[in-house]
Amino acid sequence: MAAHLIDGNALAAKIRADVAHRTAALKARGIEPRLAILLVGDDPASDVYTRHKVKDGTETGLAATLERYPAQMAESELLARIRALNEDRAVHGILVQLPLPRHMDAQKVIEAISPAKDVDGFHVASAGALMVGRPGFWPCTPYGCMKMLESIGYELRGKHAVVIGRSNIVGKPMAMMLLQKNATVTICHSATPDLGAFTRQADVIVAAVGKRNILTADMVRPGAVVIDVGMNRDEAGKLCGDVDFEAVRQVASHITPVPGGVGPMTRAMLLVNTLEAAERASA
Ligand SMILES: Nc1nc(=O)c2c([nH]1)NC[C@@H]1CN(c3ccc(C(=O)N[C@@H](CCC(=O)O)C(=O)O)cc3)C=[N+]21
């Protein structure tokens, strides 16, 4: 029997409706949640992504403004702009679109953002807060994955979760979130020999590598839940994930599609974090 699809578009729509509701309540108190998006350079993909984020904001009543800067912008200038936004009480969230031009130190730029406005959850203070279980902002992609597991009523306690990928923005925070829900967590990565030996023992698999077909059907235990964070293109140029979707869906109990899975959830959680930032600032 084929797996149930976890529909990221539908779940994201529900979350956006809730964000719209809470945003209206804040506005009734005279607070307009505001997200500043900073885009440096003219990468076409970043252009599309940031315009999507502005549109998501507008549709839910949040004010999202896009600031565009030339690729040659000096790092010091970007840092100065971030410091000004940190001081601006009308701005609740700051997002610097990645990747940044090569002459900039992305981590240094991120560390300039006030942790109270770090709605991407990329600041070391946010990473530290997640690790020790204190309030902070969770990175949007793994946060969205947790919401997808929650949406199917999945009980993580005592389950074995295998995360493939150890990036600072997905793999590592994903592992921490699963651990916080009392799963037994294994992190696999490029130096893991025999990936399948690990994934075959998993109740939940999160694939976050950025490589097509890294997870095939023979690597999945029947009934496992599979979350696909990958964003790749096949030879026809079609968007696809890290999972051999058609084959794995015959084995898994639940699976997320690409597109229409984790991607829309990432965008929805950015709205949630921005709203949360505004609520905290006004509390
Ligand atoms: N500071 C920063 N924060 C980010 O969150 C961030 C970033 N930089 N840089 C780039 C990546 C990429 N990213 C995506 C989010 C959603 C979709 C998404 O909604 N994808 C749709 C498909 C879109 C399409 O058709 O191309 C889907 O999967 O269904 C895609 C990509 C956020 N990023």
PDBQT file of the ligand as one rigid body, heavy atoms in Angstrom, charges set to zero:
ROOT
HETATM    1  N1  LIG A 301      18.213  33.556   5.149  1.00  0.00    +0.000 N 
HETATM    2  C1  LIG A 301      17.646  32.593   4.438  1.00  0.00    +0.000 A 
HETATM    3  N2  LIG A 301      16.572  31.934   4.933  1.00  0.00    +0.000 NA
HETATM    4  C2  LIG A 301      15.983  30.941   4.214  1.00  0.00    +0.000 A 
HETATM    5  O1  LIG A 301      14.986  30.325   4.684  1.00  0.00    +0.000 OA
HETATM    6  C3  LIG A 301      16.489  30.622   2.912  1.00  0.00    +0.000 A 
HETATM    7  C4  LIG A 301      17.601  31.342   2.446  1.00  0.00    +0.000 A 
HETATM    8  N3  LIG A 301      18.170  32.308   3.235  1.00  0.00    +0.000 N 
HETATM    9  N4  LIG A 301      18.139  31.079   1.240  1.00  0.00    +0.000 N 
HETATM   10  C5  LIG A 301      17.541  30.117   0.333  1.00  0.00    +0.000 C 
HETATM   11  C6  LIG A 301      16.806  29.039   1.071  1.00  0.00    +0.000 C 
HETATM   12  C7  LIG A 301      15.804  28.274   0.218  1.00  0.00    +0.000 C 
HETATM   13  N5  LIG A 301      14.525  28.443   0.874  1.00  0.00    +0.000 N 
HETATM   14  C8  LIG A 301      13.322  27.955   0.369  1.00  0.00    +0.000 A 
HETATM   15  C9  LIG A 301      12.132  27.998   1.071  1.00  0.00    +0.000 A 
HETATM   16  C10 LIG A 301      10.958  27.547   0.518  1.00  0.00    +0.000 A 
HETATM   17  C11 LIG A 301      10.909  27.025  -0.764  1.00  0.00    +0.000 A 
HETATM   18  C12 LIG A 301       9.633  26.567  -1.357  1.00  0.00    +0.000 C 
HETATM   19  O2  LIG A 301       8.558  26.988  -0.963  1.00  0.00    +0.000 OA
HETATM   20  N6  LIG A 301       9.671  25.651  -2.359  1.00  0.00    +0.000 N 
HETATM   21  C13 LIG A 301       8.492  25.193  -3.079  1.00  0.00    +0.000 C 
HETATM   22  C14 LIG A 301       8.711  25.177  -4.566  1.00  0.00    +0.000 C 
HETATM   23  C15 LIG A 301       9.156  26.471  -5.156  1.00  0.00    +0.000 C 
HETATM   24  C16 LIG A 301       9.497  26.305  -6.620  1.00  0.00    +0.000 C 
HETATM   25  O3  LIG A 301       8.620  25.823  -7.378  1.00  0.00    +0.000 OA
HETATM   26  O4  LIG A 301      10.628  26.624  -6.982  1.00  0.00    +0.000 OA
HETATM   27  C17 LIG A 301       8.155  23.761  -2.699  1.00  0.00    +0.000 C 
HETATM   28  O5  LIG A 301       9.040  23.039  -2.258  1.00  0.00    +0.000 OA
HETATM   29  O6  LIG A 301       7.013  23.363  -2.917  1.00  0.00    +0.000 OA
HETATM   30  C18 LIG A 301      12.079  26.978  -1.466  1.00  0.00    +0.000 A 
HETATM   31  C19 LIG A 301      13.265  27.417  -0.912  1.00  0.00    +0.000 A 
HETATM   32  C20 LIG A 301      14.675  29.276   1.945  1.00  0.00    +0.000 C 
HETATM   33  N7  LIG A 301      15.949  29.648   2.112  1.00  0.00    +0.000 N 
ENDROOT
TORSDOF 0
